[in-house]
Amino acid sequence: MSIPPQKFVQRTALVEDDAVYRTYLTGLLKSTPGIALVHAWESAEAMLADTRLVMVELLFIDLELPGINGLELISRLNRLKNPPRCVVLTCSMEAEHVFAAIRNGASGYLVKTPDLQVFLGNLKQVIEDGVSLSPFIARMLIDEFRHSPPQPGGRHLALRNLTVREREVLDCMASHGSAKGMGAALGLSHETVRVHMKKIYQKLHVNSKSAALAVLAQETQS
């Protein structure tokens, strides 16, 4: 008798100072397939002092935390040897907050919404893709990169190493926020898109969608 494959489960945690929302999200995460909730902390200080921090693989962080704020927490965590993937969870869609979060090392940026189905869809994207950038935020990022000064000897030269299909996938990242959406646009399966994304990251020497978009944007400046 064959043994069924084990389901991938991510050890997830939350830093949220609003007690009501923290309780709500804790219950939601506990009932979400693919997630094992480690803990929900009320502050960055509480998390940094907790030994359970080393267990966390995926961390949702509110930006407006008392004491050490969300941006500073992301920056501190990314200095660790094996940092968790940090996803911002906030009410703000201000461009400065989005850019600051990505620059500090956030893997995704989710806006709090009362629409449960929308939030669950975003949560699923984080679990499946490892990051979450809505089409709106992806366009915001690439516009920002296009208006930034080009970096000397930039990585855009590595774009020449991409296959035709990999370049199509990269171009599609600018207008689609998930592997599922990119697959639908390109006529590919979700799994195939993820394989292409992994190869693209390796060839461009990046580890996130935002960094890959930056490389693409820099090409237009050369």
N, C-alpha and C positions, 0 to 999 in steps of 0.2 A: 504494500500500500504506500503510495507516495505521500510525502509530508507536505502540507500546504505551506507556501512561503510566509514568513513572518511579516506582519504589517509594520511599516516604519512608524515609529512614535517619537515625536520631538518633546524633549523636556523643556517646558515653557514656564515663564514667570511673568510677573506684572509689577510695575511700580506706579502707583496711582494714589494721590493724597485724598481724593474725594471718596469718603467711606461708602456712600450709596452706590456710586458707579463701580467702585472696586468690588463690592459684593455682587453686583449684577454681572460684571465681566468674569469674575471668578466662577460663578455658576455656569456661564456660557462656555468658558474654556473647558471646564470639567466635563461638559456634555458633548464636546467636539471631538469626533474621531481623529486620530493621528496626533493627539496632544495628551501629555501627562503633565499636569500642573504641579510645579515644584512649590511655589509659594506666591503670595501677593503681598508686597511691602507697601507701606504708606509713605516712605521717603527713600531718597538715595542713600542717606546715612545708614538707615536700617538695613538696606540691602548690602552695602559695602562691609558692614560689620558681621554679616551672617555667613557662616561657612557653607551654607547651601548654594551660595553664588557659583561655586565651581561646577555644580551639576547642571546649570542652566545653559541650554543651547539656543533658545529663542526667547527674547525679552521684549515685552511691550512697555514703552516708557512714555509717560505724560511729560510734556515740555514744562508746564508750569508747576514745578514741585517746590515745596518750601525748602529753604537752605540750599543745598546743591541742586541746581535746576537740571532739567532733562538733557540739555545740550552738553553741560559739563560732565554729567554722568556718562553719556555716550563716549565723550572724549577720553575719560578715565578708563572706561572698560576696554576701549580699543588699544590701550597700552599693555593690556594683559597678554600673556603668552598664548592663551586659547580663549579669546573673548567670545561672548555669546553674540549672535546676530541680533542687532538692536533695531526694532521697528517703532517709530514714533507713533503715538496714539494721542491726538490732540484735536481741539476745536478750530485751530488756526489754519487758514489757507494762505496766509501772508507769504509772499515770495521770499522775504528775508529769512523767515523761519524754515522754509523748505530748504533753501540753499545752505543755511547754517547747519541744519541737521545732516544733510548729505555730506558736506565737507568734514563734519566731525566724525563721520563713519557710519551713519545710519544706513541700514540695508533697505529700509522701506519707510513710507510715510502714509499713515492712515488717518483720515479725518473722522472724528466721532460723529455718528449719525443715529437718529432714533429709528431708522429703517433697519430692522433686524436682518432682512434678506440681503440688503446691500452689504451690511457689515459681515455677515457670514460668507458672502461671496469674496470679499476682500481677505477675510481670514483664510479661506480655502486657498486663495492665490498665494498667500505667504507660505503656507504649508507645502504646496506643490512646487512653487517656483523658487522659494528661498528669499524672495524679495517681493515688494508690492509698490508699484508706481502706477498711479492712475494715468490714463492718456493725457489728462490736463496737466498733471505734474511733470510727466515725461516731456511734453511740449515746452513747459516752462523752463525745464532744465536745459534742453537743447538750445533754446533761444538765448539763455544766459551764457552758455558756453560759446555760442557763435559771436557774442559781443565781447567776449573776454580776449585779452591779448594772446596771440599764439605763443605756445611754449617752444623755445629753441630746441631743435632736434626732436620735435614731438613724436608721439607714438603713432601719429597718423600714417607714417611710412609703413607701419606693420600691416596696414589695411591691404597692402599688395599681396600679403600671404594668404588672404582669405580666398576660399573657393567662391564660385559664382553664387551658389546656394547660400553659403555663409554670409556673403555680402547682402543678399536679399533679406535674410533674417535680421541682420544688423540694421538695415534701412527700415525694416518693419518695426523695430523697437521704438522708433521715434513717434509712432502713431498708435501703438497698441501696448497696453500696460501689462499683459499677461501672456504666458506661453500659449494658453488656450486661444486667446484672441489672435495672436500671431499665426497660430496653426490654421485657424479658420480663414484668415486672409491669404495665406500662402498655399492652402490645400494640403497641409501636412498634419500629422498627428501631434498631439501635445508632447508625447514622449520624444518624437523626432526633433521637434523644436528645441527641447531641453538639451538634447545631445549636441545640436548645432551651437547653442548658446555656450555650452561648456567649452567647446573647441574654440569659439570666438574669444572667450575670455583668456584662454591659454595663449592664443596667438597674439593678442593685443597686450598681454601681461597686465590684465586687470582682474578684478574679482566682483564687479557689480555692474548692473545695468547703467547706473549713472556714469560710471567711469567709461564704459563702452560708448555711451552717447557723447561724452566729452571728446573721445578720440574721433568719432564721426564728425562732430562739429568742427574740430580743428582742421580737418581736411579742407573745408571750404575756405580757410584762411591762408592756406599755403600757396 
